[in-house]
């Protein structure tokens, strides 16, 4: 069913690029499902339908595109960014709908590794006599759904660590003052980043020091889950996160005194106890709750622990054009075991973006 790269026509590439662009419109909205876009051409090669999966529980991309196309899909071609599903979930199998539409050809960017699909959707289409081609723009399709693929492969939500620091690497003054290091444009970008994540994680120290709100400021509805990760549950009785009118909050912790657990419960905040206060266990627990991608906006100790435990796949570092100084001033990462420079973590050159006066450096971890 796969096709050599040179076999694709210019039209094939154009329509699959359109399907991928449609899929990306729902970035951050579909978890635990993947991002999927679809385009339908009639027998003459004209566009008759297109769509994308908007959110979990909503119609899948193929359903939207084929409904738009109606009978004009017969004898035509479907371009879809991920293998059509073949199982009953919140929605019926897309493979059955595709077969029933009378399409002559289906072009798929990549196979769905979900064990409920994993090639069975493609096999169902081929068994119905449809010409099936797989692999067009597979790299772009995999990059688009990296969080979904990571969760399926590892059982953990993909982790993004974000920090803002001065030119000399400080996140606050020696007295702890940190608002604001980055400018308006950079803060707006952070809100958009939160909107593409399913949960935002901080530690108890960040909650006590900053009393953050952790929302996308309306760029996503519903807002991402706000997670406070605490070892001891020594948390303040008053915090903006306890008001869940804007967004839900979850407190996750290791073994803790019963009275502190009761104090959180009395606030009406959801609480999850782990066997130990491990970032890896947290990433697994959030994946089990349907999170594909989580944003770590935590302090240096928790960030270093998440790095050590393999919970971070991307670092988004914002650099502001100012100097703070101070030997005791906070830096983004605590000690994570580097004693010689040959032990330092090294990465390819980062992607750079200007955000007003600030610079964004984006690094992908292996």
N, C-alpha and C positions, 0 to 999 in steps of 0.2 A: 504493500500500500504506500510505502514511502517513495518519494520521487527525488532524483538527483537535482542538485541546486540549479543546474543549467536548463532543466526542463520547464521551468516556470516562465510564463509569458509576462510581458510588461503589464498587461491587464490583470493577471493573477496577482502580481506584486502590489499593484495599485489598490485592488479591492481588499486584499488582506490587510494592507496598511490602514485602510478605512475601518475594518473590523477591529483592529487593535486600538485605533484612536477612539472608537465608540466605547470599547471596554474600559479604557482609562478614565472615562467621565465619571465612573462610580467609585474611583479610588477611595478606599477607607469606609465604604458603605456596605460591602457585601459579606463581610466575615460572618460565619466561618467559610463561606463559599468563595470561589475564585472570581476574578474579574473576567467577563466574557463579552465579546461583541460579535455580531453576525450581520452579514450582508447577503441579500438574495438578488440574483439576476434572472431575467426570463430567458427563454430559449434563444432569443436573439442577442443576448448580452446586455440588455438594458436593466438599469436599477429599478427594482419593483418593491423592495422592502429592506429595512435595516432596523437594528435595535441592540440594546445591551441590557445586561442584568443589573438592575438598579439597587437591589438590596436583598438580603436573605428572606425567602418567603415570597418574593415578587416573581413574576414570570421570567423564565430564562430568556437569554438573548435570542435563541432560535425561535422561541414561541412568539416573541414580539415581532421579529422580522418576517416570519411566515404568515402571521395574522395580517400584517400590512400588505404582503404580496398577494394573499388569497390564491385563486386559481391560476394567476399568472406565474406562479412558481413552477407549474408542471413543465417538465422537460428542461428546467433551468439549472442554475448552479448556486450552491450555498457556500459562502466563505465564513468560517467560524474560527475564533482564536483558540479554542480548546475543544477537545473531543466531546461530542454530545453525550449527555448522561444516559444511562440505560436502566436506572433503578427508580423505584418509587420513594420519594422523600416528601417534602412539603409540596412538591409539584410532581406531575406525571413524568415519565421518561421522555426526554427530547428525541431520542432515537426513533421511537414509534411515530412521533409527529413528523419527523423528517421523511421517513419512509412513506407515510400516508400522503405527503404533499406531492409525491410524484416527481421528485427531483431526479435529474439525470446524473449530476455530479456533485460531490461534496469535497471541499478543500479545507483541511484542518491544519492549524499551525503546529499543534503538538498534542500528544496523548495526555490524558488526565491520569495522574498516578494514584488518585483515590482508589483504594482496593475495590470499591463498589463499581468502578468503571474499568480503568486499567486495560483498555483495548477492546473491551466487550462492546462498547458503543460503536466503534469502528467496524467490528466484525458483524454486528447486526445490520449495519448499512450495506456492507459488501454482500452479505447473504441475501439481501433484498434486490440485488442486481444493480446497485448504485455504484458508479465509479468513484472510488475514494482515494484521495491523495493526501499525504501527511508530510509535514516538515517545512512548509513555506513560512518564512519569518519565525522559525522556531526559537532562535535566540532572543528576539524581541519579545515573543510571547512568554518565554521563561522569565525574562527580566521583569516583565509587567506583573507576573504572579509570584515573584520571589518570596514574599511572606507566606502565601498559601503553600507553596512547594516546600518551604523550610519547615513549616509546622507539620506537614505530612511526613517529611523525612526524619525529623528529630523528636517530634512530640513536644516541642517548645515553640512559643511565639518568637518570631524574629525580633531582635532587639536593636533599637536605635538610641545611642547615647548622644544627648545634646548638651553643650555648655556654651557659655559666653564668657570671654576673658579679655583682659587688657593685653597690650603689646608685650608686657613682661609676664604674661601668664597668670595674672591674679583675677580671682572671681569676686573679691571683696577687699575692703580695707582691713588693716589689722584689728580694727574695732568691730568688724563684721558688717559694715555698711555695704550693700550691693545693688541698690536700686537707683538709677539704672546704668548698667555698664554698656549695653547695646542701645542703638537708636530706635526710632519709631519704625523704620522700614524693617529692621531685623526682628523686632518684636511682632510685627504683623506677619512676617514669614514664619515665626515660631507658631503662631496661631494656626496658620495653614498646615504646618507640619502636624500639629495635634489633630487637626481635622482628618488627616490621613491615617491616624493610628486608632486602635481599638481601646487602648488604655494608656494612661500616663502614670508613671511610677515615681514616687519620691520616698525618702526615708523620714524617720521621725525627727531627725535633726533639722531637715529642711522645713518641715511643718512648723517646728518651734521657732526657727529663725525668721522665716519669711511669711508665714501664714498665706500661702498662695491660693489662687482660685483655680488654676489649671484647666481652664476651658478654652475652646477654640474661638471664643467671643462671637458665637453665632455662625461660624463658618461650617459647622456640621450639626445636623439634627438627626438622631439624638447626639448629645455631646459624648465624647469618649469617657469610659469609666476612669475615675480618679482613684488611684491606689496608694495607700500609705503603708509602707513596709517597715515594720518595727520589730526589733528583737525583744524588747521588754515591755512594750505597751505603755511606756512612760510618756503619754501624750497629753497635750493641754485639754482642759475641759471645754474651752471655747476656741473655735477655728472656723474659717469660712468654708472649709470642706465638709463640716458637719451639717451645713445647710444644703440639702440635696434638691432644692427647688430647681436649680439650673442643671445639675448633673449628678449622677449617682456616685457614691463613694464606697470603697471597700477597704477595710483594714486587714492586712495580712501580717501574721506574726508567728514566732516560734513559741516554745513553752513559756508561759507567763502566769503570774499570780491570778487566782480566781477573781479577786476584787477588781483588778485592772480590766479583766475580760468583762466583768459585769458593768463596769463604768462605760465601756464602749457600747455594750448592748443597750444600756439606758439611754444613749444618745440616738438610738434608732438607726445606727449605721451597720451595714452588713459587715460581718467579721469572719475571717477564715484562719483557722489554726493549722500550721504546718508542723511536721515532725521536728524540723529544725529551721532556723531562719536562714535559708539558703536561697540566693537568687535563682539558681537552677530550678529548685522546687517551685518557686514563684512563677517562673516562665512556663513550667509545665502545667501548673494550676490554671494560669490564665489561658493557655492553649486549650485546656479541657473545657473552659468556659466559652470557647469559640473565638478567641483573639488570635488573629493572624500576625499582627504587628503591634509592638508596644514601644512606647517612648519613655526612656529613662531620663528624668530631669532631676537627678538626685545629687547628693553631695559626694565628695571625693572618696570616702570610705566605701560606700555602697557601690559607687561606680567601679572602683578597683576590684571589689569582690565579684561584681557581675562580669568584669573582663576576665578575671581568673577562671571563672566557672563556665566560660564559653557562651555567655548569654547575650553578647553584643556582636552584631554583624555590620553595623554602620556607625560611624562617628560623624556628627555634624558639629563642627567647632566654629563659633562666631568670634571673630577677633575685632575688638574695638580700638580705634586709634587714640589710646590714652595710656598713661603710665601711672601705676598705683604704688608699687614698691612695698617694702615692709617684709621682713623675714618671716613674720607670723601670719601674713595674709594668706587666705585660702587659695588653693590651686585646684584644677579640675580633678586630678587623680591622686589618691593616697598611694602609699607604697604597695606595689604588687610584685615585688621580688627581684627587680633588676639590680644586680650588683656590679656588673661590668657592661660596657657599651655593646659588646657583642651579644648580650642578652636582650638588648632593647628590641621592642617590636618595630618592625619596618614594613612599610606599605608602599604601593605604587604612588606616584604623584597624585595629590588630591585634585578633585574638581573644584574650581574657584568660581565664586559669584559675588558681585558687588551688591550690597544691600544698603543703599544710602552711604553713610560714611564707614560702614562696617564691611568686613570681608567674611564670607562663608567658605569654609574648607570642608569638603565632603570626602570621607575616606571609607572604602569598603574593606572590611576585615576578611581574612581567609576563613 
